[in-house]
Amino acid sequence: MTEIGFGTWSWGNKFLWGYQAEKDDQLLKKTFKAAIDSGLTLIDTADSYGTGNLTGRSETLLGKYLEELPLSKKRSITIATKLAPYPWRVGRKGFKHPFKLSKKRLKGKIDRVQLHWSTYRYAPWQEAQLIDGLGDLYENGDITEIGVSNMGPRRLRWMHNRLTRRGIPLKSIQIQFSLLSPQNNKKQIQDICKELNIQLLAYSPLALGVLAVKPSDDKVPKAKTLLRKILFNRLLPGSIVLRKELERIARERGVSQAQVALNWCRSHGAHPIPGIRTPLQARDIGSARRWKLSDKEKASLDKLSNEVTQRMPNNPFLSD
Ligand SMILES: NC(=O)c1ccc[n+]([C@@H]2O[C@H](COP(=O)([O-])OP(=O)(O)OC[C@H]3O[C@@H](n4cnc5c(N)ncnc54)[C@H](OP(=O)(O)O)[C@@H]3O)[C@@H](O)[C@H]2O)c1
């Protein structure tokens, strides 16, 4: 069974989550501690997390919280950041400076660097240079793992081959993967990951929280930002039958709906990295590690998921 990690996109994201620096930081510190105590040891972040003038905030907060952990705990954690292939980051050394900045924000603790998205559709030469640059970081011993993100099956194989030629393993790929994610080439990616022993990370596994909404409270919670309200208004009505089934399974097992949605990802061999914002959510997600879906529950959720027509939007950079 795959493990569960957590993501920190909301830590510094003003637009989607209404994040407020300082005010939210104490809560996030407690959230971080609860997540580590609950056994969530893979932490996903990115140098672009933290919108507007808060750029890098997610890494900065993680760096601060990591410093307070005992060394043995810190060693047991994998920090996986993502570097963004912005158009000005070109050439084999394009990530050299951004990597240094991330490493500084994370107080020296970076285990994995992931290429945040594929530039194949608009600047194919750029991603070849950048992945070669990540290979250099690996060979220099700066990082121990390389990952990619938002890539389709063709680019995934290509990336794997490019690294394999240098004897470098490709550790992971992350794609949007949930009961409500777009129906593109998830299955092909799953098969390649199995064949090539690449870890499949499921991002947005709760569809930004939609899958955790009980079918009986179908009003969009007041606290949501405008962008999330729009998304919730679009996805809640069409997912009611699916969410009724999530609720039924959750009730029968005495767990939360969020746990059922995450264990659906695990039942497909994916390693979910849900975004967490409170200690309660962290502990709840940690509890999902202790059980798994039966084949019957999985089949019923698969069927209902396939029937939903209104789904999450595709990532615009996803390559083929
Ligand atoms: N590679 C990429 O391009 C990419 C793109 C997107 C995300 N990601 C990664 O994936 C991570 C997760 O995705 P995401 O943050 O977009 O969305 P998500 O995990 O699908 O949803 C996160 C939201 O779910 C709710 N939630 C979390 N735990 C819960 C629980 N136990 N019970 C009820 N609700 C719960 C919270 O909502 P409230 O805020 O309402 O409490 C939280 O903000 C990100 O943080 C990021 O690290 C990567």
The ligand as an SDF file (V2000), in Angstrom:
LIG
                    3D

 48 52  0  0  0  0  0  0  0  0999 V2000
    2.2670   19.8960   -9.2650 N   0  0  0  0  0  0  0  0  0  0  0  0
    1.2920   20.7680   -9.3100 C   0  0  0  0  0  0  0  0  0  0  0  0
    1.1190   21.4920  -10.2880 O   0  0  0  0  0  0  0  0  0  0  0  0
    0.3320   20.8360   -8.1480 C   0  0  0  0  0  0  0  0  0  0  0  0
   -0.9140   21.4640   -8.3170 C   0  0  0  0  0  0  0  0  0  0  0  0
   -1.7770   21.5130   -7.2340 C   0  0  0  0  0  0  0  0  0  0  0  0
   -1.4030   20.9570   -6.0170 C   0  0  0  0  0  0  0  0  0  0  0  0
   -0.1840   20.3780   -5.8660 N   0  0  0  0  0  0  0  0  0  0  0  0
    0.2440   19.8000   -4.5630 C   0  0  0  0  0  0  0  0  0  0  0  0
   -0.7730   18.9760   -4.0300 O   0  0  0  0  0  0  0  0  0  0  0  0
   -1.1370   19.4400   -2.7350 C   0  0  0  0  0  0  0  0  0  0  0  0
   -2.5920   19.1370   -2.4350 C   0  0  0  0  0  0  0  0  0  0  0  0
   -3.4520   19.6730   -3.3990 O   0  0  0  0  0  0  0  0  0  0  0  0
   -4.4040   20.9220   -3.1030 P   0  0  0  0  0  0  0  0  0  0  0  0
   -3.8990   21.6160   -1.8850 O   0  0  0  0  0  0  0  0  0  0  0  0
   -4.5190   21.6170   -4.3860 O   0  0  0  0  0  0  0  0  0  0  0  0
   -5.8360   20.3100   -2.8680 O   0  0  0  0  0  0  0  0  0  0  0  0
   -6.4870   19.1220   -2.0300 P   0  0  0  0  0  0  0  0  0  0  0  0
   -5.4640   18.3840   -1.2850 O   0  0  0  0  0  0  0  0  0  0  0  0
   -7.3430   18.3860   -2.9760 O   0  0  0  0  0  0  0  0  0  0  0  0
   -7.4520   19.9460   -1.0620 O   0  0  0  0  0  0  0  0  0  0  0  0
   -6.9620   20.6900    0.0210 C   0  0  0  0  0  0  0  0  0  0  0  0
   -8.1190   21.1660    0.8860 C   0  0  0  0  0  0  0  0  0  0  0  0
   -8.8530   20.0430    1.3760 O   0  0  0  0  0  0  0  0  0  0  0  0
   -9.3830   20.3290    2.6340 C   0  0  0  0  0  0  0  0  0  0  0  0
   -8.9790   19.2650    3.5890 N   0  0  0  0  0  0  0  0  0  0  0  0
   -7.7360   18.7840    3.8200 C   0  0  0  0  0  0  0  0  0  0  0  0
   -7.7710   17.7970    4.7350 N   0  0  0  0  0  0  0  0  0  0  0  0
   -9.0650   17.6640    5.1060 C   0  0  0  0  0  0  0  0  0  0  0  0
   -9.7160   16.8130    6.0160 C   0  0  0  0  0  0  0  0  0  0  0  0
   -9.0580   15.9030    6.7200 N   0  0  0  0  0  0  0  0  0  0  0  0
  -11.0660   16.9400    6.1370 N   0  0  0  0  0  0  0  0  0  0  0  0
  -11.7510   17.8650    5.4160 C   0  0  0  0  0  0  0  0  0  0  0  0
  -11.1700   18.6930    4.5270 N   0  0  0  0  0  0  0  0  0  0  0  0
   -9.8290   18.5980    4.3860 C   0  0  0  0  0  0  0  0  0  0  0  0
   -8.8200   21.6780    3.0850 C   0  0  0  0  0  0  0  0  0  0  0  0
   -9.8470   22.6170    2.8290 O   0  0  0  0  0  0  0  0  0  0  0  0
  -10.0420   23.9710    3.7150 P   0  0  0  0  0  0  0  0  0  0  0  0
   -8.9690   24.8650    3.2140 O   0  0  0  0  0  0  0  0  0  0  0  0
  -11.4070   24.4280    3.3080 O   0  0  0  0  0  0  0  0  0  0  0  0
   -9.8930   23.6080    5.1390 O   0  0  0  0  0  0  0  0  0  0  0  0
   -7.6510   21.8770    2.1530 C   0  0  0  0  0  0  0  0  0  0  0  0
   -7.3550   23.2120    1.9080 O   0  0  0  0  0  0  0  0  0  0  0  0
   -0.7900   20.9190   -2.7680 C   0  0  0  0  0  0  0  0  0  0  0  0
   -0.7080   21.4760   -1.4700 O   0  0  0  0  0  0  0  0  0  0  0  0
    0.5010   20.8810   -3.5250 C   0  0  0  0  0  0  0  0  0  0  0  0
    1.5670   20.5250   -2.6700 O   0  0  0  0  0  0  0  0  0  0  0  0
    0.6740   20.2890   -6.9210 C   0  0  0  0  0  0  0  0  0  0  0  0
  1  2  1  0
  2  3  2  0
  2  4  1  0
  4  5  1  0
  4 48  2  0
  5  6  2  0
  6  7  1  0
  7  8  2  0
  8  9  1  0
  8 48  1  0
  9 10  1  0
  9 46  1  0
 10 11  1  0
 11 12  1  0
 11 44  1  0
 12 13  1  0
 13 14  1  0
 14 15  2  0
 14 16  1  0
 14 17  1  0
 17 18  1  0
 18 19  2  0
 18 20  1  0
 18 21  1  0
 21 22  1  0
 22 23  1  0
 23 24  1  0
 23 42  1  0
 24 25  1  0
 25 26  1  0
 25 36  1  0
 26 27  1  0
 26 35  1  0
 27 28  2  0
 28 29  1  0
 29 30  1  0
 29 35  2  0
 30 31  1  0
 30 32  2  0
 32 33  1  0
 33 34  2  0
 34 35  1  0
 36 37  1  0
 36 42  1  0
 37 38  1  0
 38 39  2  0
 38 40  1  0
 38 41  1  0
 42 43  1  0
 44 45  1  0
 44 46  1  0
 46 47  1  0
M  CHG  2   8   1  16  -1
M  END
$$$$
